Amino acid sequence: MITYSLEQKDYQTLAEAINTFSGITQIDTAFYTLDGQLLKNGSIFQKPEDVQQSLNVYSDEIFSIFPVTMNYKLWGLVICNSVNVSQQRISLSRNYLENIIGQIFESDTDVKITVWDALGSEGISALRNFDTYLRSEASKKNIVNTG
């Protein structure tokens, strides 16, 4: 988890930056922070049901996910709709995303933002498989512990 404490204005500034990125690149983009905030269309979604509803639009789409670290710790994920977008445009987007997100925190010299290369479909599948495995193992332990 992040150790840098974000204020509401930081989330709003980041939401606006992601929205500007979407407008300029014409790539539908959202940012999900590991503390449960979804930044999309210039708005901040905090309630789990609002986050889920906003993410449902991506369920049938092809998307690219860029992991984002803050001070070398996983902080969030940039989600880009990749339908009708070349892989080259997606790859070029990484630098642009890193610049716009980094500029928000540039006044803090202790904050280092890194946007990693987008996960490919194999990486996303591997994460899903890992999640399924963890859920399966957790449910086995719960059955054993409660029996």
TIVEX-520446 format. One record per atom (N, C-alpha, C): residue number from 0; residue in one letter; atom name; x, y, z. Coordinates in pm, whole numbers, plus 32768, in hexadecimal, padded with zeros to 4 digits. Layout:
BEGIN
{NUM, A, CA, {X, Y, Z}}
...
***
This chain:
BEGIN
{0, M, N, {8053, 7F8B, 8000}}
{0, M, CA, {8000, 8000, 8000}}
{0, M, C, {8059, 807D, 8000}}
{1, I, N, {801F, 80ED, 7FDE}}
{1, I, CA, {806D, 8167, 7FD7}}
{1, I, C, {8084, 81A1, 8063}}
{2, T, N, {80F4, 81E3, 8072}}
{2, T, CA, {8110, 8226, 80F0}}
{2, T, C, {80F7, 82BC, 80E1}}
{3, Y, N, {80F0, 82EC, 8066}}
{3, Y, CA, {80D6, 8379, 804D}}
{3, Y, C, {8041, 8392, 805D}}
{4, S, N, {801C, 83F0, 80B0}}
{4, S, CA, {7F90, 840C, 80CC}}
{4, S, C, {7F58, 846C, 8063}}
{5, L, N, {7EF4, 843F, 8019}}
{5, L, CA, {7EB6, 8494, 7FB4}}
{5, L, C, {7E40, 84DE, 7FF0}}
{6, E, N, {7E30, 8558, 7FC7}}
{6, E, CA, {7DBD, 85A7, 7FEF}}
{6, E, C, {7D57, 85A4, 7F7F}}
{7, Q, N, {7CDB, 85CB, 7F9F}}
{7, Q, CA, {7C70, 85C9, 7F3C}}
{7, Q, C, {7C94, 861D, 7EC1}}
{8, K, N, {7CDA, 868D, 7ED7}}
{8, K, CA, {7D01, 86E2, 7E65}}
{8, K, C, {7D62, 8699, 7E09}}
{9, D, N, {7DB8, 8641, 7E43}}
{9, D, CA, {7E14, 85F3, 7DF1}}
{9, D, C, {7DC6, 8593, 7D96}}
{10, Y, N, {7D61, 8551, 7DCF}}
{10, Y, CA, {7D0E, 84F7, 7D7E}}
{10, Y, C, {7CC6, 8544, 7D10}}
{11, Q, N, {7C90, 85BA, 7D33}}
{11, Q, CA, {7C48, 8608, 7CD0}}
{11, Q, C, {7CA6, 8638, 7C61}}
{12, T, N, {7D1D, 8664, 7C84}}
{12, T, CA, {7D7F, 8690, 7C20}}
{12, T, C, {7DA5, 861B, 7BC7}}
{13, L, N, {7DBA, 85A6, 7C03}}
{13, L, CA, {7DDC, 852F, 7BB5}}
{13, L, C, {7D68, 8505, 7B5B}}
{14, A, N, {7CEC, 850C, 7B8D}}
{14, A, CA, {7C77, 84EA, 7B3B}}
{14, A, C, {7C6E, 8546, 7AC2}}
{15, E, N, {7C88, 85C6, 7AD6}}
{15, E, CA, {7C84, 8625, 7A67}}
{15, E, C, {7CF5, 860B, 7A04}}
{16, A, N, {7D6A, 85E6, 7A35}}
{16, A, CA, {7DDB, 85C7, 79DD}}
{16, A, C, {7DBF, 854C, 7988}}
{17, I, N, {7D85, 84E6, 79C4}}
{17, I, CA, {7D61, 846C, 7979}}
{17, I, C, {7CF7, 848C, 7912}}
{18, N, N, {7C97, 84E0, 7936}}
{18, N, CA, {7C2F, 8509, 78D7}}
{18, N, C, {7C6B, 8557, 7863}}
{19, T, N, {7CCA, 85AE, 787F}}
{19, T, CA, {7D0E, 85F9, 7815}}
{19, T, C, {7D5B, 859A, 77B9}}
{20, F, N, {7DA0, 8539, 77F5}}
{20, F, CA, {7DE6, 84D3, 77A7}}
{20, F, C, {7D85, 848D, 7749}}
{21, S, N, {7D11, 8466, 777D}}
{21, S, CA, {7CAC, 8422, 772A}}
{21, S, C, {7C7F, 847A, 76B6}}
{22, G, N, {7C6A, 84FA, 76D2}}
{22, G, CA, {7C3D, 8555, 766A}}
{22, G, C, {7CA4, 856C, 75FE}}
{23, I, N, {7D20, 857C, 7626}}
{23, I, CA, {7D8A, 8597, 75C5}}
{23, I, C, {7DAB, 851B, 7571}}
{24, T, N, {7DB5, 84A7, 75B3}}
{24, T, CA, {7DDE, 842D, 756C}}
{24, T, C, {7D6A, 83E3, 752C}}
{25, Q, N, {7CF0, 8405, 7555}}
{25, Q, CA, {7C78, 83BD, 7528}}
{25, Q, C, {7C7D, 832A, 7553}}
{26, I, N, {7CBB, 8310, 75C5}}
{26, I, CA, {7CC0, 828B, 7601}}
{26, I, C, {7C73, 8294, 7685}}
{27, D, N, {7C01, 824E, 768C}}
{27, D, CA, {7BB2, 824D, 7706}}
{27, D, C, {7C08, 8214, 7777}}
{28, T, N, {7C1D, 8263, 77E2}}
{28, T, CA, {7C7C, 823E, 784A}}
{28, T, C, {7C41, 8257, 78D4}}
{29, A, N, {7C62, 81FE, 7931}}
{29, A, CA, {7C3E, 820C, 79BD}}
{29, A, C, {7CB8, 81EC, 7A11}}
{30, F, N, {7CB7, 8219, 7A8E}}
{30, F, CA, {7D24, 81FB, 7AEB}}
{30, F, C, {7CE7, 81C2, 7B69}}
{31, Y, N, {7D18, 814C, 7B91}}
{31, Y, CA, {7CE9, 810B, 7C0C}}
{31, Y, C, {7D5B, 8109, 7C70}}
{32, T, N, {7D44, 8143, 7CE5}}
{32, T, CA, {7DAA, 8144, 7D4D}}
{32, T, C, {7D91, 80CC, 7DA9}}
{33, L, N, {7DFB, 8098, 7DE3}}
{33, L, CA, {7DEE, 8023, 7E38}}
{33, L, C, {7DA4, 8040, 7EBA}}
{34, D, N, {7D8A, 80BF, 7ED6}}
{34, D, CA, {7D37, 80DE, 7F4B}}
{34, D, C, {7CA3, 80E8, 7F25}}
{35, G, N, {7C80, 80BA, 7EAC}}
{35, G, CA, {7BF4, 80AA, 7E84}}
{35, G, C, {7BB5, 8120, 7E3D}}
{36, Q, N, {7C02, 817E, 7E0D}}
{36, Q, CA, {7BCC, 81F2, 7DC5}}
{36, Q, C, {7BD2, 81D6, 7D2F}}
{37, L, N, {7B68, 81F5, 7CE7}}
{37, L, CA, {7B69, 81ED, 7C56}}
{37, L, C, {7B59, 827A, 7C20}}
{38, L, N, {7BB7, 82A3, 7BCB}}
{38, L, CA, {7BB5, 8329, 7B90}}
{38, L, C, {7B94, 8316, 7AFC}}
{39, K, N, {7B21, 834A, 7AD4}}
{39, K, CA, {7AF4, 8336, 7A4A}}
{39, K, C, {7A9D, 83AB, 7A20}}
{40, N, N, {7AB1, 83DC, 79A6}}
{40, N, CA, {7A61, 844B, 796F}}
{40, N, C, {7A65, 84C6, 79C8}}
{41, G, N, {7AD6, 84DE, 7A0B}}
{41, G, CA, {7AE4, 8552, 7A61}}
{41, G, C, {7AA0, 8544, 7AE8}}
{42, S, N, {7A69, 84CD, 7B04}}
{42, S, CA, {7A23, 84B5, 7B82}}
{42, S, C, {7A6E, 8452, 7BD9}}
{43, I, N, {7A4E, 8453, 7C5A}}
{43, I, CA, {7A88, 83F6, 7CBA}}
{43, I, C, {7A19, 839C, 7CED}}
{44, F, N, {7A2C, 831A, 7CDF}}
{44, F, CA, {79CB, 82B9, 7D12}}
{44, F, C, {7A0C, 8273, 7D89}}
{45, Q, N, {79C8, 8277, 7DFC}}
{45, Q, CA, {7A01, 823E, 7E75}}
{45, Q, C, {79B2, 81C8, 7EAC}}
{46, K, N, {7930, 81CA, 7E9A}}
{46, K, CA, {78DD, 815C, 7ECD}}
{46, K, C, {78F4, 80E2, 7E75}}
{47, P, N, {7905, 806D, 7EB2}}
{47, P, CA, {791F, 7FF3, 7E63}}
{47, P, C, {78B9, 7FDA, 7DF5}}
{48, E, N, {783A, 7FF6, 7E0E}}
{48, E, CA, {77D4, 7FDF, 7DA8}}
{48, E, C, {77E3, 8041, 7D33}}
{49, D, N, {780D, 80BD, 7D4F}}
{49, D, CA, {7824, 811F, 7CE5}}
{49, D, C, {789F, 80FA, 7C92}}
{50, V, N, {7907, 80CB, 7CD6}}
{50, V, CA, {7981, 809F, 7C91}}
{50, V, C, {795E, 802A, 7C35}}
{51, Q, N, {7915, 7FC8, 7C6B}}
{51, Q, CA, {78EF, 7F52, 7C1B}}
{51, Q, C, {789D, 7F79, 7BA2}}
{52, Q, N, {783B, 7FD0, 7BB6}}
{52, Q, CA, {77E6, 7FFB, 7B47}}
{52, Q, C, {7838, 8043, 7ADC}}
{53, S, N, {7896, 8096, 7B05}}
{53, S, CA, {78E9, 80DF, 7AA5}}
{53, S, C, {7949, 8083, 7A5B}}
{54, L, N, {7976, 8018, 7A9F}}
{54, L, CA, {79D0, 7FBA, 7A5D}}
{54, L, C, {7986, 7F58, 7A03}}
{55, N, N, {7904, 7F49, 7A15}}
{55, N, CA, {78B7, 7EEC, 79C3}}
{55, N, C, {78BE, 7F0D, 792F}}
{56, V, N, {78D5, 7F8C, 790C}}
{56, V, CA, {78DD, 7FB1, 787F}}
{56, V, C, {7955, 7F6F, 783B}}
{57, Y, N, {79B9, 7F45, 788B}}
{57, Y, CA, {7A2F, 7F06, 7853}}
{57, Y, C, {7A21, 7E6E, 7846}}
{58, S, N, {79B6, 7E36, 787A}}
{58, S, CA, {79AD, 7DA4, 7880}}
{58, S, C, {79AE, 7D62, 77F6}}
{59, D, N, {7977, 7DA3, 7792}}
{59, D, CA, {7972, 7D68, 770D}}
{59, D, C, {79D7, 7DA4, 76AD}}
{60, E, N, {7A2E, 7DF7, 76E0}}
{60, E, CA, {7A8E, 7E3C, 768C}}
{60, E, C, {7B19, 7DFF, 7699}}
{61, I, N, {7B6D, 7E21, 763A}}
{61, I, CA, {7BFA, 7DFD, 7642}}
{61, I, C, {7C3F, 7E73, 7685}}
{62, F, N, {7C8C, 7E58, 76EB}}
{62, F, CA, {7CCB, 7EC6, 7732}}
{62, F, C, {7D5C, 7EA6, 7752}}
{63, S, N, {7DA7, 7F10, 776B}}
{63, S, CA, {7E31, 7F06, 7797}}
{63, S, C, {7E39, 7F3D, 7824}}
{64, I, N, {7E87, 7EFA, 7878}}
{64, I, CA, {7E96, 7F25, 7902}}
{64, I, C, {7F28, 7F48, 791B}}
{65, F, N, {7F3E, 7FC4, 7948}}
{65, F, CA, {7FC3, 7FF3, 796B}}
{65, F, C, {7FD0, 7FF6, 7A03}}
{66, P, N, {8024, 7FA3, 7A40}}
{66, P, CA, {803B, 7FB1, 7AD1}}
{66, P, C, {8084, 8035, 7AEC}}
{67, V, N, {8062, 8075, 7B5B}}
{67, V, CA, {809E, 80F4, 7B82}}
{67, V, C, {80D7, 80E5, 7C0E}}
{68, T, N, {8155, 810D, 7C1E}}
{68, T, CA, {8192, 8108, 7CA2}}
{68, T, C, {81AD, 8196, 7CD3}}
{69, M, N, {81A3, 81A4, 7D55}}
{69, M, CA, {81C6, 8220, 7D99}}
{69, M, C, {8232, 81FA, 7DFE}}
{70, N, N, {82A7, 8238, 7DED}}
{70, N, CA, {8318, 8216, 7E44}}
{70, N, C, {8332, 817F, 7E44}}
{71, Y, N, {832C, 8145, 7DCE}}
{71, Y, CA, {834F, 80B9, 7DB7}}
{71, Y, C, {82EE, 8056, 7DF5}}
{72, K, N, {8278, 8084, 7E1D}}
{72, K, CA, {8211, 802B, 7E51}}
{72, K, C, {8198, 8034, 7DF5}}
{73, L, N, {815B, 7FC1, 7DD9}}
{73, L, CA, {80E5, 7FC1, 7D84}}
{73, L, C, {807C, 801C, 7DC1}}
{74, W, N, {804B, 8079, 7D70}}
{74, W, CA, {7FEE, 80DE, 7D9F}}
{74, W, C, {7F69, 80D6, 7D58}}
{75, G, N, {7F6A, 80B3, 7CD6}}
{75, G, CA, {7EED, 80B0, 7C8C}}
{75, G, C, {7F00, 8078, 7C01}}
{76, L, N, {7E93, 807F, 7BB5}}
{76, L, CA, {7E91, 8049, 7B2E}}
{76, L, C, {7E4D, 80AC, 7AD0}}
{77, V, N, {7E8D, 80C8, 7A60}}
{77, V, CA, {7E4D, 8117, 79F7}}
{77, V, C, {7E0F, 80B3, 7997}}
{78, I, N, {7D8E, 80C6, 797A}}
{78, I, CA, {7D43, 806A, 7924}}
{78, I, C, {7D1E, 80B7, 78A5}}
{79, C, N, {7D52, 8086, 7834}}
{79, C, CA, {7D36, 80C7, 77B3}}
{79, C, C, {7CE5, 8069, 775B}}
{80, N, N, {7C79, 809C, 7724}}
{80, N, CA, {7C2C, 8050, 76C3}}
{80, N, C, {7C7F, 8046, 7644}}
{81, S, N, {7C9F, 7FCC, 761B}}
{81, S, CA, {7CF9, 7FB7, 75A9}}
{81, S, C, {7CB1, 7F95, 7527}}
{82, V, N, {7C2C, 7F9A, 7528}}
{82, V, CA, {7BE3, 7F7C, 74AD}}
{82, V, C, {7C06, 7FE7, 7446}}
{83, N, N, {7C2A, 7FBF, 73D1}}
{83, N, CA, {7C4E, 8019, 7363}}
{83, N, C, {7CC6, 8072, 7381}}
{84, V, N, {7D1E, 8046, 73DB}}
{84, V, CA, {7D97, 8090, 73FB}}
{84, V, C, {7E0E, 8034, 73E1}}
{85, S, N, {7E6E, 8063, 7395}}
{85, S, CA, {7EE2, 8010, 7376}}
{85, S, C, {7F38, 7FFA, 73F2}}
{86, Q, N, {7F80, 7F8C, 73F3}}
{86, Q, CA, {7FDC, 7F70, 7462}}
{86, Q, C, {8048, 7FDC, 746B}}
{87, Q, N, {806E, 8014, 73FA}}
{87, Q, CA, {80D2, 807F, 73FC}}
{87, Q, C, {809D, 80F9, 7447}}
{88, R, N, {801F, 811E, 742F}}
{88, R, CA, {7FE3, 8190, 7477}}
{88, R, C, {7FD9, 8173, 750C}}
{89, I, N, {7FB7, 80F8, 752D}}
{89, I, CA, {7FAE, 80D1, 75BA}}
{89, I, C, {8039, 80DD, 75FB}}
{90, S, N, {809E, 80AA, 75B7}}
{90, S, CA, {8127, 80B0, 75ED}}
{90, S, C, {8155, 8140, 75FE}}
{91, L, N, {8138, 8196, 759E}}
{91, L, CA, {815F, 8222, 75A7}}
{91, L, C, {8115, 826A, 7618}}
{92, S, N, {80A1, 8239, 763A}}
{92, S, CA, {8051, 8276, 76A3}}
{92, S, C, {8093, 826B, 772B}}
{93, R, N, {80E3, 8206, 7741}}
{93, R, CA, {8123, 81EF, 77C3}}
{93, R, C, {8173, 826A, 77EE}}
{94, N, N, {81C9, 829E, 7796}}
{94, N, CA, {821A, 8314, 77B7}}
{94, N, C, {81C3, 838E, 77D4}}
{95, Y, N, {815D, 839F, 7784}}
{95, Y, CA, {8104, 8412, 7797}}
{95, Y, C, {80BD, 8406, 781F}}
{96, L, N, {808B, 838E, 783F}}
{96, L, CA, {804A, 8378, 78BF}}
{96, L, C, {80A9, 8393, 7934}}
{97, E, N, {8123, 8361, 7927}}
{97, E, CA, {8185, 8376, 7992}}
{97, E, C, {81A1, 840B, 79A6}}
{98, N, N, {81AA, 8455, 7939}}
{98, N, CA, {81C3, 84E5, 7942}}
{98, N, C, {8150, 852F, 7984}}
{99, I, N, {80D4, 8514, 795A}}
{99, I, CA, {8064, 8560, 7992}}
{99, I, C, {804A, 853C, 7A24}}
{100, I, N, {805A, 84BD, 7A46}}
{100, I, CA, {8047, 8495, 7AD2}}
{100, I, C, {80BA, 84CB, 7B27}}
{101, G, N, {8134, 84C0, 7AF4}}
{101, G, CA, {81AA, 84F1, 7B3D}}
{101, G, C, {81A5, 8585, 7B57}}
{102, Q, N, {8170, 85D4, 7AF8}}
{102, Q, CA, {8169, 8666, 7B08}}
{102, Q, C, {8111, 868E, 7B7F}}
{103, I, N, {80AE, 863D, 7B9D}}
{103, I, CA, {8055, 865D, 7C0C}}
{103, I, C, {80A2, 865B, 7C90}}
{104, F, N, {8105, 8603, 7C97}}
{104, F, CA, {814F, 85F2, 7D14}}
{104, F, C, {81DE, 8629, 7D0D}}
{105, E, N, {8201, 8672, 7CA0}}
{105, E, CA, {828B, 869D, 7C8E}}
{105, E, C, {82BB, 86FD, 7CFA}}
{106, S, N, {8261, 8744, 7D3C}}
{106, S, CA, {828B, 87A0, 7DA6}}
{106, S, C, {82BE, 8753, 7E21}}
{107, D, N, {8293, 86D5, 7E2C}}
{107, D, CA, {82C6, 8680, 7E98}}
{107, D, C, {833F, 8634, 7E64}}
{108, T, N, {83B4, 865A, 7E90}}
{108, T, CA, {842D, 8619, 7E5E}}
{108, T, C, {843B, 858A, 7E90}}
{109, D, N, {83ED, 8567, 7EF7}}
{109, D, CA, {83F4, 84DF, 7F2D}}
{109, D, C, {839B, 847C, 7EE2}}
{110, V, N, {834F, 84AB, 7E81}}
{110, V, CA, {82F0, 8456, 7E3B}}
{110, V, C, {8325, 8434, 7DB0}}
{111, K, N, {832E, 83B4, 7D93}}
{111, K, CA, {835B, 8383, 7D10}}
{111, K, C, {82EA, 8331, 7CD4}}
{112, I, N, {82B4, 835F, 7C64}}
{112, I, CA, {8249, 8319, 7C1D}}
{112, I, C, {8285, 82D0, 7BA6}}
{113, T, N, {8261, 8251, 7B97}}
{113, T, CA, {828B, 8203, 7B23}}
{113, T, C, {8211, 81BC, 7AEA}}
{114, V, N, {81FC, 81CC, 7A68}}
{114, V, CA, {8194, 8180, 7A22}}
{114, V, C, {81DC, 8112, 79D5}}
{115, W, N, {81BC, 8098, 79F5}}
{115, W, CA, {81FC, 8024, 79B7}}
{115, W, C, {81BD, 8006, 7930}}
{116, D, N, {8201, 7FB5, 78E0}}
{116, D, CA, {81C9, 7F8B, 7860}}
{116, D, C, {8143, 7F46, 7878}}
{117, A, N, {80EB, 7F53, 7816}}
{117, A, CA, {8066, 7F15, 7822}}
{117, A, C, {8074, 7E7E, 7828}}
{118, L, N, {8021, 7E44, 787C}}
{118, L, CA, {801B, 7DB2, 7882}}
{118, L, C, {7FDA, 7D7F, 7802}}
{119, G, N, {8013, 7D18, 77C9}}
{119, G, CA, {7FD6, 7CD9, 7754}}
{119, G, C, {7F66, 7C7D, 7780}}
{120, S, N, {7F21, 7C45, 7720}}
{120, S, CA, {7EB2, 7BEB, 7741}}
{120, S, C, {7EE2, 7B74, 7793}}
{121, E, N, {7F5F, 7B47, 7779}}
{121, E, CA, {7F95, 7AD9, 77C7}}
{121, E, C, {7FA8, 7B01, 7859}}
{122, G, N, {7FD8, 7B79, 7870}}
{122, G, CA, {7FEC, 7BAB, 78F8}}
{122, G, C, {7F69, 7BBA, 7943}}
{123, I, N, {7F04, 7BEE, 78FD}}
{123, I, CA, {7E81, 7BFE, 793B}}
{123, I, C, {7E45, 7B75, 795B}}
{124, S, N, {7E53, 7B15, 78FF}}
{124, S, CA, {7E23, 7A8E, 7919}}
{124, S, C, {7E6B, 7A4E, 798E}}
{125, A, N, {7EEE, 7A65, 7998}}
{125, A, CA, {7F3B, 7A2E, 7A07}}
{125, A, C, {7F0A, 7A68, 7A8C}}
{126, L, N, {7EEC, 7AEA, 7A8F}}
{126, L, CA, {7EB7, 7B28, 7B09}}
{126, L, C, {7E30, 7AEE, 7B2E}}
{127, R, N, {7DDB, 7AD9, 7ACA}}
{127, R, CA, {7D57, 7A9D, 7AE5}}
{127, R, C, {7D68, 7A11, 7B1D}}
{128, N, N, {7DC2, 79C5, 7AE0}}
{128, N, CA, {7DDA, 793D, 7B12}}
{128, N, C, {7E0E, 793F, 7BA1}}
{129, F, N, {7E69, 799A, 7BBD}}
{129, F, CA, {7EA1, 79A5, 7C43}}
{129, F, C, {7E34, 79CC, 7CA8}}
{130, D, N, {7DDF, 7A2B, 7C81}}
{130, D, CA, {7D70, 7A54, 7CD7}}
{130, D, C, {7D13, 79DE, 7CF2}}
{131, T, N, {7CF4, 7992, 7C8A}}
{131, T, CA, {7C9E, 791C, 7C9A}}
{131, T, C, {7CDF, 78B8, 7CF8}}
{132, Y, N, {7D60, 78A2, 7CE9}}
{132, Y, CA, {7DA9, 7846, 7D40}}
{132, Y, C, {7DA3, 7876, 7DD2}}
{133, L, N, {7DBE, 78F6, 7DE9}}
{133, L, CA, {7DBB, 792B, 7E71}}
{133, L, C, {7D31, 791F, 7EAF}}
{134, R, N, {7CCA, 793C, 7E62}}
{134, R, CA, {7C41, 7931, 7E96}}
{134, R, C, {7C20, 78A0, 7EB6}}
{135, S, N, {7C4C, 7846, 7E61}}
{135, S, CA, {7C34, 77B8, 7E77}}
{135, S, C, {7C7A, 7788, 7EF7}}
{136, E, N, {7CF7, 77AF, 7F08}}
{136, E, CA, {7D43, 7788, 7F7F}}
{136, E, C, {7D06, 77C4, 7FFD}}
{137, A, N, {7CDA, 7843, 7FF3}}
{137, A, CA, {7C9D, 7884, 8067}}
{137, A, C, {7C1C, 783E, 808E}}
{138, S, N, {7BCD, 7816, 802B}}
{138, S, CA, {7B4F, 77D3, 804A}}
{138, S, C, {7B68, 7749, 8087}}
{139, K, N, {7BD1, 7704, 805B}}
{139, K, CA, {7BF3, 7682, 8097}}
{139, K, C, {7C19, 7693, 8129}}
{140, K, N, {7C66, 76FB, 8147}}
{140, K, CA, {7C90, 7714, 81D1}}
{140, K, C, {7C19, 7738, 8228}}
{141, N, N, {7BBC, 7783, 81F2}}
{141, N, CA, {7B45, 77A9, 823F}}
{141, N, C, {7AF2, 772F, 825F}}
{142, I, N, {7AE7, 76D3, 81FF}}
{142, I, CA, {7A9A, 7658, 8217}}
{142, I, C, {7ADC, 7607, 8284}}
{143, V, N, {7B60, 75F9, 827C}}
{143, V, CA, {7BAB, 75AC, 82DF}}
{143, V, C, {7BA1, 75ED, 8369}}
{144, N, N, {7BB1, 766F, 836F}}
{144, N, CA, {7BB1, 76B5, 83EE}}
{144, N, C, {7B29, 76B7, 8431}}
{145, T, N, {7ABE, 76B9, 83E2}}
{145, T, CA, {7A38, 76C2, 841D}}
{145, T, C, {79FC, 7639, 8437}}
{146, G, N, {7A3A, 75CC, 8404}}
{146, G, CA, {7A02, 7545, 8411}}
{146, G, C, {7A2B, 7503, 8489}}
***
